[in-house]
Amino acid sequence: MDPSKKRFKTIDEYIGTFPNKVQEILKNLRRTIREAAPKAVETISYQMPTFKLNGNLVHFAAYKNHIGFYPSPSEIDVFKNELFPYKVSKGTIKFPIDKPIPYDLVRKIVEYRVMEVLSKN
C-alpha cells in the first residue's frame, strides 16, 4: 500500500508516521487541545487527527513545511490580530514547522471554539 494513502484508525497511529521532531509538535498540539477541551472525543476524520464535541471541534495535520490547524472560519476572524504572523485562509491556520508553535494561542482558539459549540445547544 502506498504510505501516502494509509488509512489511520487512531491519532497515535497518525503521529507515529512522522519524524521525531514532528511527533513532538503533534503530541504537544494534541495535549494542548485535550487540556482546552477535556470533554471532546478524539478520532480520525478526513485522515486527520480530530476532536469532536457535538460535531467537529478542530482538526490538525502535519505537512512537509507546516502544521495545519483547522478550527472554524469564525475563530480565524475572532483571532485574526493574533494570527497575523501565520498563513491563514477561511478555516485553516498554517504554523511553519521550523518556528515555535504558539500553543497558548491554540489553547485560546480551542477554548473559544468549545464555547461556540456549546452555546449552540
C-alpha positions in Angstrom: 0.0 0.0 0.0 1.2 3.5 -0.8 2.1 5.2 2.5 0.5 8.4 1.4 -2.8 6.5 1.1 -2.6 4.9 4.5 -5.9 4.9 6.4 -5.3 5.8 10.1 -7.5 4.5 12.9 -6.0 6.4 15.8 -4.3 9.6 16.5 -1.3 7.7 17.9 -1.0 5.8 14.7 -1.1 9.0 12.7 1.5 10.7 14.9 3.8 7.7 14.7 4.3 8.0 11.0 6.3 11.3 11.3 9.9 12.0 12.3 10.6 12.5 16.0 10.7 16.3 15.8 7.3 16.5 14.1 5.9 13.8 16.5 6.8 16.0 19.5 5.0 19.0 17.9 1.9 16.9 17.2 1.9 15.4 20.7 2.2 18.9 22.3 -0.6 20.1 20.0 -2.8 17.2 20.9 -2.1 17.7 24.6 -3.0 21.4 24.3 -6.3 20.7 22.6 -7.1 18.0 25.1 -6.5 20.3 28.0 -8.6 23.1 26.4 -11.4 20.7 25.5 -11.4 17.9 28.1 -14.9 16.6 27.1 -14.0 16.4 23.4 -13.6 12.9 21.8 -10.5 12.1 19.8 -11.0 10.4 16.4 -9.7 10.4 12.9 -11.7 12.3 10.3 -10.6 13.2 6.7 -7.5 11.1 7.7 -6.5 13.8 10.2 -6.5 13.9 14.0 -9.8 15.3 15.0 -11.5 16.4 18.2 -15.3 16.2 18.3 -17.7 17.9 20.6 -21.2 18.0 19.3 -19.7 17.5 15.9 -16.3 18.5 14.6 -14.4 20.8 17.0 -10.9 21.1 15.5 -8.6 19.1 13.2 -4.8 19.2 12.8 -2.3 17.6 10.4 1.4 17.7 9.6 2.8 18.5 6.2 6.3 18.9 4.8 6.7 22.6 5.9 3.9 23.3 8.3 1.4 22.1 10.8 -2.2 22.7 9.6 -4.7 23.6 12.3 -8.4 23.7 11.4 -10.8 25.3 13.8 -13.7 27.1 12.0 -13.9 30.3 10.0 -15.3 32.2 12.9 -12.2 31.6 15.0 -9.9 32.7 12.2 -11.9 36.0 12.2 -12.0 36.4 16.0 -8.3 35.8 16.4 -7.1 37.5 13.2 -4.9 40.0 15.1 -3.0 37.3 16.8 -2.8 35.2 13.7 -1.2 37.8 11.5 2.3 36.1 11.5 0.8 32.9 10.0 -0.8 32.0 6.8 -4.5 31.7 7.2 -7.4 31.0 5.0 -11.2 30.5 5.6 -10.8 27.7 8.1 -7.1 26.9 8.1 -4.1 28.2 10.1 -0.6 27.1 8.9 2.1 27.1 11.6 5.6 26.8 10.0 7.3 23.6 11.2 10.6 25.3 11.7 9.2 28.0 14.1 7.8 27.7 17.6 4.2 26.6 17.6 2.0 29.2 19.6 0.4 26.6 21.9 -1.1 29.4 24.1 -2.9 30.8 21.1 -4.1 27.3 20.1 -5.4 26.8 23.6 -7.3 30.1 23.4 -8.8 29.3 20.0 -9.9 25.8 21.2 -11.5 27.3 24.3 -13.3 29.8 22.2 -14.4 27.0 19.8 -15.7 25.0 22.8 -17.8 27.9 24.0 -19.1 28.5 20.5 -20.1 24.8 20.0 -21.7 24.5 23.5 -23.7 27.8 23.1 -25.5 26.3 20.1 -27.2 23.7 22.3 
